[in-house]
Amino acid sequence: MDAQGRGRADNIDPADQWVLNPNTGDYELRLSPSAGQSGVPGPRRSSPRQGGGRSRGRGPGPEGGSREYGGGGPREPRDGRREVPGQRRRRAPQPEMAGGRRKQRPKKSKAKKVLAWTGGSVAFILVAAVGGAYLYYQHLNDNITAVDDDGAGTGGFSKDRAINILLVGTDKRSGKGNEGYGDAGSVGHADTTILLHVSKDRSNATALSIPRDMIVDIPDCPTKQEDGSTKVIKGSPKTRFNESLGQSDRTPSCTMRTVTEITGIKLDHFMVADFNAVKTMSSAVGGVPICLAKDINDPDSHLNLPAGKHEVEGEEALAFVRTRHSVGTGGDLSRIELQQQFLSSLMRKLKSNDTLTSPTKMIKLAESGTKALTVDSKIADIKKLRDLGMELGKFDMKNLSFATTPVIDNPAEKVHTTVVLNEAKADQLFGMMRDDVSLTDVKKKQKQEKAAIAARLKGSKSAAGDVRVNIYNGSGKTGAAQATLTWLQNNEGVMKSSQLGNAPKDLAKTTLEYAPDQADQARRLADIMGLPGSAMKPGKSEKSAQGLPAMKLTLGGDFKGAGVPISSAKSKAPEGIQKVEADKSVCAK
């Protein structure tokens, strides 16, 4: 008897307990009489209704087989291990009789129902697994490990704005079979880090890889302790990025703060996975297609494959994403490109009909994803993860681009082992992400919306002396509002300006709110400060200290200093950045 009261639980595949009800189009949990009290309340739980018509005949079985249904309800094949309530033994196939009734094939509406439920959830690797099936809620909840974000995030994603998720793969040697990987006795590092940005309109996404060997300034990190107290872990200047996690007791919230310092992007959530995530999830989908342009025999990663196309899973999949000496230049940047290709292929497999319509695969994905996953406490619940997955899954894969943070060899080293930020290219790329600009050409509707935003900058401009504005500091930088006020009054002649202290909460980007009759003032201030059209928010004004209508300027994370133009929006990615398109299959070189 296991912890949830099930008899012989080691012999039961959870996927085998889910049966398609042809009258509703839903999968339902059918427990055996010997199961006793399940961790799932009640004898049976139905998945959410999918809508659409009904389907009869054969439904999908656990391994691509089928279950038969008659008018009396579903019946499942017997394997000698258990009985399923309300079901009969499967009869041997009978030869079709003349004038007899042909068993109906399932209608297409059934597949559409499954796709409607799971398709939006197949968002990004672990998110996809969790969102794809929240079938036995409490059990999956118990799989999830949560860590506090220590105030480093926004407080949680929202459906009415862009979403930014930090995905971290750690090289900590935890889990069975991982003794041969990583550093012996290490608490782990941020070995693989991806910032996933999904646009506000959910039409596109950018997955930005951050090199582990990039030299950065790790900030001070307030970190919640087990006793509830908060300890500030001192920052570390000019340190490898991968030390933002694990080292000096740093938690994922410190990696969040470090990424925000680098990019100017405030993050909503983090997810951390270990080696097991690659192994278990690649196996759950039945292997991930890859392509090699040459033979690879890497004794360090244990990858040994000839050139050509392969499907890798388990240990071999992990070896593929860890290899670097045999591809490209043999460095970490080449390995990043390989990992991006693998993730793109895994996502294509996750979104394939073969995966989405298989209860077995979806349950295995949910199991493997939640077991290998550590998330921030704001989404430490399977329903919240599902909601997040539904949002992330809305973008089309053809509009997902993997990019790598632009870097150059560290000029302080004679033998190059680390890299530093290529600031000119990086600022342009980060600016595109902050301003919600896609790295791919997206649908016409989005282009029309961008044209409307750009039009806010066009038109007459008032004199600087007529601009009346209240300034708030939402940048997280001390003194930003006062510095801006001083600069506007002393250098630009905006004398009707006031600074009103800190905004209620920090913002990722600067905004200027104004009433329709203040549009000419808004255009003048935008011209002075270098504000992009996306920063201008037509709406209503507020009162100044004198009780007169005033615009509201809130400085955000993109504020770099008084007098420094805020606008960094570009229509194209900087030249020469390392980029992989998620919908294209390429061969590793």
C-alpha positions as CSV (number, residue, x, y, z in Angstrom):
1,M,0.0,0.0,0.0
2,D,1.5,3.4,-1.0
3,A,1.2,6.8,0.7
4,Q,-1.9,7.6,-1.3
5,G,-3.6,4.3,-0.3
6,R,-3.3,2.4,-3.6
7,G,-2.6,-1.3,-3.6
8,R,0.2,-2.5,-5.9
9,A,0.8,1.0,-7.1
10,D,4.2,0.0,-8.5
11,N,2.3,-2.1,-11.1
12,I,-0.1,0.6,-12.3
13,D,0.7,3.0,-15.1
14,P,-1.2,6.2,-14.3
15,A,-1.9,6.7,-18.0
16,D,-3.8,3.3,-18.1
17,Q,-6.3,4.7,-15.6
18,W,-7.6,7.4,-17.9
19,V,-10.3,6.4,-20.3
20,L,-12.0,8.5,-23.0
21,N,-15.8,8.9,-22.4
22,P,-17.4,9.1,-25.9
23,N,-20.4,10.9,-24.5
24,T,-18.4,13.9,-23.2
25,G,-15.2,13.8,-25.2
26,D,-13.3,13.9,-21.9
27,Y,-10.7,11.6,-20.4
28,E,-11.9,10.2,-17.0
29,L,-10.0,8.5,-14.2
30,R,-11.2,4.9,-13.6
31,L,-9.7,3.4,-10.4
32,S,-9.7,-0.3,-9.6
33,P,-11.8,-1.7,-6.7
34,S,-8.6,-2.7,-4.9
35,A,-7.3,0.8,-5.0
36,G,-9.0,2.0,-1.9
37,Q,-8.9,5.7,-1.3
38,S,-7.0,7.5,-4.0
39,G,-5.1,10.7,-3.7
40,V,-7.6,12.1,-6.2
41,P,-10.9,12.8,-4.4
42,G,-13.9,10.6,-5.4
43,P,-14.0,7.4,-7.4
44,R,-13.6,9.3,-10.7
45,R,-12.5,12.7,-11.9
46,S,-13.2,14.2,-15.3
47,S,-10.9,16.4,-17.2
48,P,-12.2,19.9,-18.2
49,R,-14.9,19.9,-20.9
50,Q,-13.5,20.5,-24.4
51,G,-16.7,21.4,-26.3
52,G,-17.5,20.1,-29.7
53,G,-19.4,17.0,-30.8
54,R,-19.4,13.5,-29.4
55,S,-17.3,10.7,-30.6
56,R,-17.9,6.9,-30.6
57,G,-16.0,3.9,-31.6
58,R,-12.3,3.4,-30.8
59,G,-10.4,5.9,-28.7
60,P,-6.7,6.2,-28.1
61,G,-5.2,3.7,-25.8
62,P,-2.1,4.2,-23.6
63,E,0.4,3.2,-26.2
64,G,-1.2,4.1,-29.5
65,G,-3.7,1.2,-29.1
66,S,-7.4,1.6,-28.6
67,R,-10.2,1.1,-26.2
68,E,-13.7,0.0,-27.3
69,Y,-16.9,1.6,-26.3
70,G,-20.5,0.5,-26.5
71,G,-23.7,2.1,-25.4
72,G,-23.1,1.0,-21.8
73,G,-20.0,3.0,-21.3
74,P,-16.2,2.5,-21.8
75,R,-14.5,-0.8,-21.3
76,E,-10.8,-1.3,-21.1
77,P,-8.5,-4.3,-22.0
78,R,-7.6,-6.5,-19.0
79,D,-4.0,-7.2,-18.3
80,G,-4.5,-9.4,-15.3
81,R,-3.4,-6.8,-12.8
82,R,-6.6,-5.0,-12.0
83,E,-10.3,-4.6,-12.6
84,V,-11.8,-1.3,-13.7
85,P,-15.2,-0.4,-12.3
86,G,-18.1,-0.3,-14.7
87,Q,-16.1,-2.0,-17.5
88,R,-16.2,-5.3,-19.2
89,R,-13.6,-7.6,-20.6
90,R,-12.5,-6.8,-24.1
91,R,-14.0,-9.3,-26.6
92,A,-11.9,-10.9,-29.2
93,P,-12.3,-9.2,-32.6
94,Q,-15.2,-10.7,-34.5
95,P,-15.3,-11.1,-38.3
96,E,-17.5,-8.5,-39.9
97,M,-20.9,-10.0,-40.9
98,A,-22.8,-9.0,-43.9
99,G,-25.5,-6.5,-42.9
100,G,-23.7,-6.2,-39.5
101,R,-22.7,-2.9,-38.0
102,R,-19.1,-1.7,-38.8
103,K,-17.3,-0.3,-35.8
104,Q,-17.0,3.5,-36.3
105,R,-13.7,5.2,-36.5
106,P,-13.2,8.1,-34.1
107,K,-14.4,11.4,-35.4
108,K,-11.9,14.2,-35.9
109,S,-13.6,16.3,-33.3
110,K,-12.1,14.2,-30.6
111,A,-8.6,15.1,-31.6
112,K,-9.6,18.7,-31.8
113,K,-10.9,18.5,-28.3
114,V,-7.6,17.1,-27.0
115,L,-5.6,19.7,-29.0
116,A,-7.8,22.5,-27.7
117,W,-7.1,21.6,-24.1
118,T,-3.4,20.7,-24.4
119,G,-2.2,22.7,-27.4
120,G,-2.2,26.0,-25.6
121,S,-0.3,24.4,-22.8
122,V,2.6,23.2,-24.9
123,A,4.6,26.3,-24.3
124,F,8.1,25.8,-23.4
125,I,9.7,22.5,-22.3
126,L,8.8,22.1,-18.6
127,V,5.9,24.5,-18.8
128,A,4.5,22.4,-21.6
129,A,4.6,19.3,-19.5
130,V,3.0,20.9,-16.5
131,G,0.3,22.7,-18.5
132,G,-0.4,19.8,-20.7
133,A,-2.0,17.6,-18.1
134,Y,-3.1,18.5,-14.6
135,L,-4.9,15.2,-14.3
136,Y,-4.2,14.1,-10.8
137,Y,-3.8,17.5,-9.1
138,Q,-2.6,16.7,-5.7
139,H,-0.1,14.1,-6.9
140,L,1.5,16.5,-9.3
141,N,1.5,19.3,-6.8
142,D,3.5,17.1,-4.4
143,N,6.1,16.7,-7.1
144,I,6.9,20.4,-7.3
145,T,9.7,22.0,-5.4
146,A,9.2,25.7,-4.7
147,V,11.7,28.5,-3.6
148,D,10.9,32.1,-2.7
149,D,11.7,34.7,-5.3
150,D,12.7,37.1,-2.5
151,G,11.1,40.0,-4.2
152,A,13.3,39.8,-7.3
153,G,10.3,39.3,-9.6
154,T,7.3,41.3,-10.6
155,G,5.0,39.4,-8.3
156,G,3.6,37.2,-11.0
157,F,2.6,37.2,-14.7
158,S,-0.4,39.0,-16.0
159,K,-2.6,38.2,-19.1
160,D,-2.5,41.9,-20.2
161,R,1.2,42.4,-20.5
162,A,4.3,40.6,-21.9
163,I,5.6,37.7,-19.9
164,N,9.3,37.1,-18.9
165,I,10.3,33.7,-17.5
166,L,13.8,32.7,-16.4
167,L,14.6,29.0,-17.3
168,V,17.8,27.7,-15.6
169,G,19.4,24.3,-16.0
170,T,21.7,23.5,-13.1
171,D,24.7,21.1,-13.2
172,K,24.1,20.0,-9.6
173,R,24.7,16.2,-9.5
174,S,21.3,15.3,-8.0
175,G,19.2,12.4,-9.0
176,K,19.8,8.8,-9.8
177,G,22.3,8.1,-12.5
178,N,23.9,11.6,-12.5
179,E,27.0,10.8,-10.6
180,G,29.2,11.0,-13.7
181,Y,28.1,14.6,-14.6
182,G,29.0,18.0,-13.3
183,D,31.5,18.8,-10.5
184,A,31.8,16.3,-7.7
185,G,30.4,17.7,-4.4
186,S,29.2,21.0,-6.1
187,V,26.1,22.7,-5.0
188,G,25.5,23.5,-8.7
189,H,25.7,26.5,-11.0
190,A,23.5,28.3,-13.5
191,D,24.9,26.1,-16.2
192,T,22.3,26.8,-18.9
193,T,20.2,30.0,-18.7
194,I,17.4,31.2,-21.0
195,L,15.3,34.3,-20.6
196,L,12.0,33.6,-22.4
197,H,10.1,36.7,-23.4
198,V,6.6,36.3,-24.8
199,S,5.0,39.4,-26.4
200,K,2.0,41.1,-24.9
201,D,-0.2,40.1,-27.8
202,R,1.2,36.5,-27.6
203,S,2.1,36.6,-31.3
204,N,5.8,35.9,-30.9
205,A,8.5,35.0,-28.4
206,T,12.3,35.4,-27.9
207,A,14.4,32.8,-26.0
208,L,17.6,34.5,-25.0
209,S,20.5,32.3,-23.9
210,I,23.0,33.8,-21.4
211,P,26.5,32.4,-21.6
212,R,27.6,30.8,-18.3
213,D,31.2,32.1,-18.7
214,M,30.2,35.7,-19.2
215,I,31.8,38.1,-16.7
216,V,29.1,40.1,-14.8
217,D,28.5,42.0,-11.6
218,I,26.4,39.8,-9.3
219,P,24.3,42.2,-7.1
220,D,23.6,41.9,-3.4
221,C,20.8,39.4,-3.0
222,P,18.3,39.5,-0.1
223,T,17.5,35.8,0.5
224,K,14.8,34.3,2.7
225,Q,16.2,31.7,5.2
226,E,14.5,28.6,6.6
227,D,13.7,30.3,9.8
228,G,11.9,33.1,8.0
229,S,14.6,35.7,8.4
230,T,16.3,37.5,5.5
231,K,20.0,37.3,4.8
232,V,21.7,39.6,2.3
233,I,24.2,37.7,0.3
234,K,26.9,40.1,-0.7
235,G,27.3,40.8,-4.4
236,S,30.4,39.8,-6.4
237,P,31.8,42.1,-9.1
238,K,33.5,40.7,-12.3
239,T,32.4,37.1,-11.7
240,R,31.3,34.4,-14.0
241,F,27.5,34.5,-14.5
242,N,27.1,30.8,-13.6
243,E,28.0,31.7,-10.0
244,S,24.8,33.6,-9.6
245,L,23.2,30.3,-8.5
246,G,24.4,27.9,-5.9
247,Q,27.7,29.5,-4.9
248,S,27.7,31.4,-1.6
249,D,24.2,30.0,-0.9
250,R,22.7,32.0,-3.8
251,T,19.2,30.9,-4.8
252,P,17.5,31.3,-8.2
253,S,16.2,34.7,-7.0
254,C,19.8,35.9,-7.2
255,T,20.1,34.7,-10.8
256,M,16.9,36.7,-11.4
257,R,18.4,39.9,-10.0
258,T,21.6,39.3,-12.0
259,V,19.6,38.9,-15.3
260,T,17.6,42.0,-14.6
261,E,20.9,44.0,-14.0
262,I,22.2,42.7,-17.3
263,T,19.1,43.2,-19.5
264,G,17.0,45.8,-17.8
265,I,14.1,43.3,-17.9
266,K,12.1,42.6,-14.8
267,L,11.2,38.9,-14.6
268,D,7.9,37.4,-13.7
269,H,9.0,33.9,-12.7
270,F,11.8,31.4,-12.6
271,M,12.0,27.6,-13.3
272,V,15.1,25.5,-12.5
273,A,15.7,21.9,-13.7
274,D,18.5,19.4,-13.2
275,F,20.0,16.8,-15.5
276,N,17.0,14.6,-15.1
277,A,14.7,17.0,-16.9
278,V,16.4,16.4,-20.3
279,K,16.6,12.6,-19.7
280,T,13.0,12.0,-18.5
281,M,11.3,14.5,-20.8
282,S,13.1,13.3,-24.0
283,S,12.0,9.8,-23.1
284,A,8.5,10.8,-22.3
285,V,7.9,12.0,-25.9
286,G,9.5,8.9,-27.3
287,G,12.8,10.6,-28.4
288,V,13.8,13.9,-29.8
289,P,14.9,14.2,-33.5
290,I,18.4,15.6,-34.1
291,C,20.7,15.9,-37.1
292,L,24.5,15.8,-37.1
293,A,26.5,17.1,-40.1
294,K,29.5,15.0,-39.0
295,D,30.4,12.0,-36.8
296,I,30.7,12.9,-33.1
297,N,32.7,11.0,-30.5
298,D,33.0,13.1,-27.4
299,P,34.4,11.2,-24.4
300,D,33.6,14.1,-22.1
301,S,29.9,14.1,-22.7
302,H,29.8,10.4,-23.7
303,L,28.1,11.2,-27.0
304,N,29.1,8.8,-29.8
305,L,26.9,9.1,-33.0
306,P,27.6,9.0,-36.7
307,A,26.6,11.8,-39.0
308,G,22.9,11.9,-40.1
309,K,19.5,12.0,-38.4
310,H,18.8,10.4,-35.1
311,E,16.3,10.3,-32.3
312,V,17.8,10.7,-28.9
313,E,16.4,10.1,-25.4
314,G,17.5,9.6,-21.9
315,E,21.3,9.5,-21.3
316,E,21.9,10.0,-25.0
317,A,19.8,13.2,-25.1
318,L,21.7,14.5,-22.1
319,A,25.0,13.7,-23.8
320,F,23.9,15.6,-26.9
321,V,23.0,18.8,-25.0
322,R,26.2,18.7,-23.0
323,T,28.7,18.1,-25.8
324,R,30.8,21.0,-27.0
325,H,34.3,19.9,-27.8
326,S,33.2,18.2,-31.0
327,V,31.0,20.9,-32.4
328,G,31.6,24.4,-33.7
329,T,34.6,26.1,-32.1
330,G,34.5,23.7,-29.2
331,G,33.4,26.3,-26.7
332,D,30.3,27.1,-24.6
333,L,28.8,29.3,-27.4
334,S,28.8,26.3,-29.7
335,R,27.1,24.2,-27.0
336,I,24.5,26.9,-26.6
337,E,23.6,26.7,-30.3
338,L,23.3,22.9,-30.0
339,Q,21.0,23.2,-27.0
340,Q,18.8,25.7,-28.9
341,Q,18.5,23.3,-31.7
342,F,17.6,20.5,-29.3
343,L,15.0,22.6,-27.5
344,S,13.5,23.7,-30.9
345,S,13.2,20.0,-31.9
346,L,11.7,19.0,-28.5
347,M,9.1,21.8,-28.8
348,R,8.2,20.6,-32.3
349,K,7.8,17.1,-30.9
350,L,5.7,18.4,-28.0
351,K,3.4,20.2,-30.4
352,S,3.0,17.2,-32.7
353,N,-0.3,15.4,-32.9
354,D,1.5,12.2,-31.9
355,T,2.2,13.7,-28.4
356,L,-0.9,15.8,-27.9
357,T,-3.4,13.0,-28.5
358,S,-1.6,10.4,-26.4
359,P,-2.7,10.3,-22.7
360,T,0.3,8.2,-21.9
361,K,2.8,10.7,-23.2
362,M,1.0,13.7,-21.7
363,I,0.9,12.1,-18.3
364,K,4.6,11.0,-18.5
365,L,5.4,14.6,-19.5
366,A,3.5,15.9,-16.5
367,E,5.2,13.4,-14.2
368,S,8.7,14.1,-15.5
369,G,8.3,17.8,-15.7
370,T,7.0,18.3,-12.2
371,K,9.6,15.9,-10.6
372,A,12.5,17.7,-12.3
373,L,11.2,21.2,-11.7
374,T,11.9,23.9,-9.0
375,V,9.8,27.0,-9.4
376,D,9.3,30.3,-7.6
377,S,6.6,30.1,-4.9
378,K,4.2,32.4,-6.9
379,I,3.5,29.4,-9.3
380,A,4.1,26.5,-7.0
381,D,0.7,25.0,-7.9
382,I,-0.3,22.9,-10.8
383,K,-3.3,25.1,-11.7
384,K,-1.1,28.2,-11.7
385,L,1.4,26.5,-13.9
386,R,-1.3,25.4,-16.2
387,D,-2.6,29.0,-16.5
388,L,0.9,30.2,-17.2
389,G,1.4,27.4,-19.8
390,M,-1.9,28.4,-21.5
391,E,-0.6,31.9,-21.9
392,L,2.8,30.9,-23.1
393,G,1.4,28.4,-25.5
394,K,-0.5,30.9,-27.6
395,F,2.4,32.0,-29.8
396,D,3.2,30.3,-33.1
397,M,6.5,28.4,-33.2
398,K,7.4,30.1,-36.5
399,N,7.5,33.4,-34.5
400,L,9.8,32.0,-31.8
401,S,13.5,32.9,-32.1
402,F,16.4,31.6,-30.0
403,A,19.1,34.2,-29.6
404,T,22.4,34.3,-27.7
405,T,23.5,37.3,-25.7
406,P,26.1,39.1,-27.8
407,V,29.6,38.8,-26.3
408,I,33.3,39.1,-27.1
409,D,36.4,37.4,-25.7
410,N,37.5,38.9,-22.4
411,P,40.2,41.4,-23.3
412,A,41.7,41.1,-19.8
413,E,42.8,37.5,-20.5
414,K,45.7,36.3,-22.6
415,V,44.2,32.8,-22.8
416,H,40.5,33.4,-23.4
417,T,38.3,31.3,-21.0
418,T,35.6,33.9,-20.4
419,V,33.6,36.4,-22.3
420,V,32.2,39.9,-21.7
421,L,29.2,41.7,-23.0
422,N,29.3,43.3,-26.4
423,E,27.5,46.3,-25.1
424,A,26.6,48.0,-28.5
425,K,24.9,44.9,-29.9
426,A,23.6,43.7,-26.5
427,D,21.9,47.0,-25.7
428,Q,20.1,46.9,-29.1
429,L,18.9,43.4,-28.5
430,F,17.8,44.0,-24.9
431,G,16.0,47.1,-26.1
432,M,14.1,45.1,-28.6
433,M,12.9,42.7,-25.9
434,R,12.0,45.5,-23.5
435,D,10.0,47.2,-26.2
436,D,8.3,44.0,-27.2
437,V,9.8,43.8,-30.7
438,S,10.0,40.4,-32.3
439,L,13.2,39.0,-33.9
440,T,11.0,37.5,-36.6
441,D,8.5,38.9,-39.0
442,V,5.1,38.5,-37.5
443,K,1.6,38.8,-38.7
444,K,0.1,41.9,-40.3
445,K,-2.0,42.8,-37.4
446,Q,1.0,43.4,-35.2
447,K,2.6,45.6,-37.8
448,Q,-0.5,47.7,-38.0
449,E,-0.5,48.0,-34.2
450,K,3.1,49.1,-34.3
451,A,2.3,51.7,-37.0
452,A,-0.4,53.1,-34.7
453,I,2.0,53.4,-31.8
454,A,4.6,55.1,-34.0
455,A,1.9,57.6,-35.0
456,R,1.8,58.9,-31.4
457,L,5.1,60.7,-32.0
458,K,3.8,62.5,-35.1
459,G,2.2,65.9,-34.9
460,S,2.7,69.3,-33.5
461,K,4.7,69.8,-30.4
462,S,4.2,72.4,-27.7
463,A,7.0,74.6,-26.3
464,A,9.1,73.1,-23.6
465,G,7.9,75.8,-21.2
466,D,4.3,74.6,-21.7
467,V,5.0,71.0,-20.7
468,R,3.5,70.2,-17.3
469,V,4.5,66.8,-15.9
470,N,4.7,64.9,-12.6
471,I,7.7,62.6,-12.4
472,Y,7.7,59.3,-10.5
473,N,10.6,56.9,-9.9
474,G,9.7,53.3,-10.9
475,S,13.2,52.5,-12.1
476,G,14.6,51.0,-8.9
477,K,17.5,53.4,-9.1
478,T,17.8,55.8,-6.2
479,G,17.4,59.5,-7.0
480,A,16.3,58.9,-10.7
481,A,13.2,61.2,-10.4
482,Q,15.1,64.1,-8.8
483,A,17.9,63.8,-11.3
484,T,15.5,63.9,-14.2
485,L,13.6,66.9,-12.7
486,T,16.9,68.8,-12.4
487,W,18.0,68.0,-15.9
488,L,14.6,68.9,-17.4
489,Q,14.4,72.3,-15.6
490,N,18.1,73.3,-15.9
491,N,18.9,71.9,-19.3
492,E,15.7,71.7,-21.3
493,G,13.5,74.5,-19.9
494,V,10.7,72.3,-18.7
495,M,9.9,74.5,-15.7
496,K,6.4,73.2,-15.0
497,S,7.7,69.8,-13.8
498,S,7.6,68.2,-10.4
499,Q,9.0,65.0,-8.9
500,L,6.6,63.1,-6.6
501,G,8.9,60.4,-5.3
502,N,8.6,56.6,-5.9
503,A,5.9,55.0,-8.0
504,P,3.7,52.4,-6.3
505,K,5.8,49.7,-8.0
506,D,8.8,49.4,-10.3
507,L,8.2,49.2,-14.0
508,A,10.3,47.5,-16.7
509,K,9.8,50.4,-19.1
510,T,9.3,54.1,-18.8
511,T,5.7,55.3,-19.4
512,L,4.2,58.7,-20.1
513,E,0.4,59.0,-19.5
514,Y,-1.5,62.0,-20.8
515,A,-5.0,63.2,-21.8
516,P,-6.0,63.8,-25.4
517,D,-5.6,67.5,-25.1
518,Q,-2.0,67.1,-23.8
519,A,-0.8,65.2,-26.9
520,D,1.3,68.1,-28.1
521,Q,3.0,68.3,-24.7
522,A,3.6,64.6,-24.7
523,R,5.3,64.7,-28.1
524,R,7.6,67.5,-26.9
525,L,8.6,65.6,-23.8
526,A,9.1,62.4,-25.8
527,D,11.3,64.3,-28.2
528,I,13.4,65.7,-25.3
529,M,13.7,62.4,-23.5
530,G,14.0,60.1,-26.5
531,L,10.9,58.2,-25.6
532,P,9.6,55.6,-28.0
533,G,6.0,55.6,-29.1
534,S,5.3,52.5,-27.0
535,A,6.1,54.6,-23.9
536,M,3.3,57.0,-24.6
537,K,0.0,56.0,-23.0
538,P,-3.0,58.1,-24.1
539,G,-5.6,58.2,-21.4
540,K,-6.1,60.8,-18.7
541,S,-4.1,63.3,-16.8
542,E,-3.6,63.9,-13.1
543,K,-3.3,67.0,-11.0
544,S,-0.1,68.9,-10.4
545,A,1.0,70.3,-7.1
546,Q,-0.8,73.5,-8.1
547,G,-4.0,71.6,-8.9
548,L,-3.6,71.9,-12.7
549,P,-3.8,69.1,-15.2
550,A,-0.4,67.4,-15.6
551,M,1.0,64.4,-17.5
552,K,2.4,61.5,-15.5
553,L,6.0,60.3,-16.3
554,T,7.0,57.1,-14.6
555,L,10.7,56.1,-15.0
556,G,11.2,52.4,-15.6
557,G,14.0,49.9,-15.7
558,D,15.1,51.2,-19.1
559,F,16.1,54.5,-17.5
560,K,19.9,54.8,-17.7
561,G,20.4,58.4,-16.5
562,A,19.1,61.9,-16.8
563,G,19.7,63.1,-20.4
564,V,20.3,59.6,-21.8
565,P,17.7,58.8,-24.5
566,I,15.4,56.1,-23.3
567,S,14.3,54.9,-26.7
568,S,16.2,51.8,-27.9
569,A,13.5,50.2,-30.0
570,K,14.9,48.7,-33.3
571,S,13.0,47.0,-36.1
572,K,15.8,44.5,-36.8
573,A,18.1,42.4,-34.6
574,P,21.7,43.6,-34.5
575,E,24.0,42.2,-37.2
576,G,25.8,38.9,-36.4
577,I,24.0,37.7,-33.3
578,Q,23.8,34.0,-32.9
579,K,20.2,33.0,-33.7
580,V,18.1,29.8,-34.2
581,E,14.5,29.8,-35.6
582,A,12.4,27.3,-33.6
583,D,10.4,26.0,-36.6
584,K,13.5,25.1,-38.7
585,S,15.5,21.8,-38.4
586,V,19.2,22.2,-38.8
587,C,22.2,19.8,-38.5
588,A,24.8,20.4,-35.8
589,K,28.2,21.1,-37.3
